[in-house]
Amino acid sequence: MGTLDSKVAIVAGGGTGIGRAISRLFAREGARVAVFGRRSEPLREVTEAIGADGGTARAVAGDVGVGSDVARLVAETRRERGGGSIVHIGSALGSVAAPGTIDTPIGQGVPEFRRHLLKHRIPIGRAGHVDDIASACLYLASDAARYVTGSILAVDGGWTAS
């Protein structure tokens, strides 16, 4: 039995990077996943990978900045359950407590000197991995976090605490 059995998850940006890792982990944990994003090809790749692993997923193309796209997404995935979770992910540069340097194609585009400085400023001594963020999201979306609300969870290797 998975942590998210019988739940529906909408993962915006689910075709690449952190969103891809969240989509795959949530599906492995039993959620039916709606993978949402602007580019159809990465969405298709993720839903095929989830299906190959035995999970359930559907690709929904759209842009979170377009109201009609979001309304269509919700209409296509909505399950009346009486509750749910919203997990918003931001950068440590936009908020004191949020993901720090994460190894994604975007994170790998940071010049090597800056990556070296950041690595030495992160107390655990490494950049984060997309699975580090996905695991934190799994907790927040699970019943284990049912009393957690309005909180900021720093998933940054101790960077903002140092």
MOZICOR-V253493 format. One record per helix or strand. SS is the DSSP state (H for helix, E for strand). FROM is the first residue (numbers start at 1). LEN is the number of residues. If there is no record, write none. Layout:
BEGIN
[[SS & FROM & LEN] [SS & FROM & LEN]]
END
This chain:
BEGIN
[[E & 8 & 5] [H & 17 & 12] [E & 32 & 6] [H & 40 & 13] [E & 56 & 6] [H & 67 & 11] [E & 91 & 1] [E & 99 & 1] [E & 102 & 2] [H & 107 & 3] [H & 112 & 10] [E & 128 & 2] [H & 130 & 12] [H & 143 & 3]]
END
